[in-house]
Amino acid sequence: MSLDEFADAGLVVQVRSEVLECDVLFVSDDVPESTLEDRPEVIYRASELKKLARLPPEPAHLRDVHMVKEIFGGSISEVREADGEAAEPRPRT
């Protein structure tokens, strides 16, 4: 299933991340916020996962993003390179 398909699939997937050393939720964009209010895990919507896929596959980057989401809440609105340019999608391998 692609991330585009996942976005509209109505799914909530709990994932144990060895990199983050915790459980996170991957949630389709069409799942109502009200169904997630009591969940303690940090939530990554499909739209956020699409943006995160543009980052280099470095565990440190993922941990930094996760820490900010955990502390401040909110969502990932964009991903940019250090020079301010929008990060380009990484090619699939």
N, C-alpha and C positions, 0 to 999 in steps of 0.2 A: 504494500500500500504506500503510495506516495504521500508526501506531506499535504499536497493539495487535496487528495482524497480524504486523508485523516481530518483535515480542517472541517469537513462537513459530515463526518461519520458518527457524531454523537457519542464519542468514546471518552472514557476516563481510564488512563493506564497508569498504574503505580509501578515505578521503576526503582530498583535498588542500584544506586550509583556507587561504584567502588572508588571513582575519582573524587566524588563529593563526600563519600562516607555517610550517606543518608539516603532516605527514600525521597523521591520527587514525583510529582504528577504531571504526565503529559495529557493535555486535555484538548479535545476538538474545540474549535472556535464557536460552534453552535450549542455547546453545553451551557445552560443558564448558570450565571454566577451564584444564584441562590442555592443551587444543589451542592456547592462546594464550600459553603460558609464554615462548616464545622471541621474541615480537613486541616490538619496541622502542617502538611507537607507544603513546600514551595511549589507553586503551580507554573508550568510552562505551557502556554497555549500554542496551538499549531502555528499561528502567525509569528510567535516569538521563536519557535524552533527553526522556522525558515530563515529568520535573520541570524540566529546563532550558527547555522550551517555555513555562513559566509566567513566565520572566523577561522583562522588557522587552527588545526586540530591539536592545540596545546592544552594540557590539563590545567595549567596555571590560569589561562584565560577563562576557562569555564568556572574555575573556583572563584575568581574575582567577580565575574558576573553574578554567580549564585550568591555570594556573600552580600552584594549590594541588594539583590532582590529580597534576600532573607531579612536584612536589616530595615530597608526602606519600603518594602512591598512594591507595588506598582508593576509595570510591564516594560518590556524592551520595545522601544519605539523605533530605533534605528541602530545600525552598526556601521561605524566609520573606521577607516585606517587612521594611524597616528598623524598623518599629514592632512587630515580633515576630509579626504575623499571618501565617498561611499564605498564600502567594501563590495567587491564583485563576488557573485556566486562562485564557489569553488567547483571545478569540473568533477563529475562523478567518476569514480574509478572502479 
